[in-house]
């Protein structure tokens, strides 16, 4: 079982391996977050440049770029998770970093819009860092500390999201392509570091034979439906993540359309969000889960998200956004709690498969988001819109979040093997 991790990492040598693995995992997520955030302020301008379209039209193209990434991740997520359960976390994370670097280099060199889509396809195919990082953390933590471990991953992402947009907003003023090359370089540097410093964390006795039937979204779903309580929580995760994906799908476009922000201002807003989230996930998730349980933290985080979406939708002033963001940071309680609720219901030899399945859910939510939010924003912000209301997409996100909360409220509080609080 995954709970044996604490015993497995009891010796001084194993403790050092555990710490080395934790450092690399958190560093990898930090780099991914920088790469993700560093291009957000400049991506709308690059799309406008390559496609020669207006900003509302670029919103729709940006949605298709996100959709391309999500489709490939949805398809290959369970495959990568199953490979990591068979061959270990180390080769998968290193391969993912290689794909990350190639992706950003391709997009930075893109002479046409088609190259951007190629880069997103590559990123989705090799985008295994997050699912494998969570599986690695599950390898080296017991059930009592798993939500805290997942929270540290969230904090690493939040910290990277402070640095990434801030850098992207500044260096983007010197050229829309420079942030892509910086991200590619960071990925390559982390790959070299991981090759020498990252130990394997999946014990041989916890590995399982590779099965192509299970290494796809449908196969993973059919297998995991046998695990008590996984699917209801997975449905909560799908609705909540679909709502959360309004940020990568529309934020840079929404704020430029609604508040006439520059790429630098977009970067500052994203950095502010990352800072608030990092504080919550680093210092609040662990104590809050221990005191109130995963279920209550998930409900609180989702409720705060829904309230924030409504406020963004109706806010007439750009400065108010920063006030809303400070409160919205508490929504970061939901992600680690929901992930931990699912992880506790799955044995050690299936943690990689579970995280691959979660990666497919994340990708599915990233498919739903641009198909829903981007056309909505483009329509309600166009010159010929019958009602001008750029916040319409956030109103839809609020409805999704509230749906997730209702499902969670009607989900059983405890399962045959383990209570979830």
HELIX and SHEET records of a PDB file:
HELIX    1   1 UNK A    2  UNK A    4  5                                   3    
HELIX    2   2 UNK A    5  UNK A    8  1                                   4    
HELIX    3   3 UNK A   12  UNK A   51  1                                  40    
HELIX    4   4 UNK A   55  UNK A   87  1                                  33    
HELIX    5   5 UNK A   89  UNK A  109  1                                  21    
HELIX    6   6 UNK A  113  UNK A  125  1                                  13    
HELIX    7   7 UNK A  129  UNK A  139  1                                  11    
HELIX    8   8 UNK A  143  UNK A  171  1                                  29    
HELIX    9   9 UNK A  172  UNK A  174  5                                   3    
HELIX   10  10 UNK A  178  UNK A  197  1                                  20    
HELIX   11  11 UNK A  204  UNK A  206  5                                   3    
HELIX   12  12 UNK A  217  UNK A  224  1                                   8    
HELIX   13  13 UNK A  230  UNK A  244  1                                  15    
HELIX   14  14 UNK A  246  UNK A  259  1                                  14    
HELIX   15  15 UNK A  263  UNK A  283  1                                  21    
HELIX   16  16 UNK A  285  UNK A  314  1                                  30    
HELIX   17  17 UNK A  318  UNK A  328  1                                  11    
HELIX   18  18 UNK A  329  UNK A  331  5                                   3    
HELIX   19  19 UNK A  332  UNK A  343  1                                  12    
HELIX   20  20 UNK A  348  UNK A  350  5                                   3    
HELIX   21  21 UNK A  351  UNK A  369  1                                  19    
HELIX   22  22 UNK A  370  UNK A  374  3                                   5    
HELIX   23  23 UNK A  375  UNK A  381  1                                   7    
HELIX   24  24 UNK A  392  UNK A  409  1                                  18    
END                                                                             
